[in-house]
Amino acid sequence: MRFRLPADELEYAVLTQLWELGVASVRELHRRLGEPEGLVYTTTAKVVDRLRSKGLVLRQRQRKGQVFLYRPRVAREEVERARARNAVSRLLGPTPRAAVAALVEAVDAV
C-alpha cells in the first residue's frame, strides 16, 4: 500500500484522532482537535483533505445528507514503522556504517 507520511505534527495529530475514533467527520475532528488548538474549521478540513491525498485516509459519503465520513486507510503500526525508518535514515545519513559505529561507541561509553 502506497502512502506519504504526515508532513507535520498537525497532520499526525488529526490522523491519530482518526485512529482513536475509527470513523469521524471533519466537524467531529475539529471539535476534538481543532477547537482546543484555536484552529478554524477550514484548517481542519484542509488537513483532512491533505491526509486523503497522501493515501492515509478514506472518505465516504454518509447515507443521509452531504456529510463525508473519514476513516484511516493505513494502520497506525505501518505509519509508525515508516516514521521510524525515516527518522533513523535522517539520523544516520548516507553513510550509516560510520554513524552506527559512533552510536555504538557512545552507548559503550555510557
Buried (B, 14 or more C-beta within 10 A) or exposed (E): EEBEBBEEEBBBBBBBBBEEBEEBBBEBBBBBBBEEEEBEBEBBBBBBBBBBEBEBBBBEEEEEEEEBBBBBBBEEEBBEEBEEEEEEEEEBEEEEEEBEEEEEEEEEEE
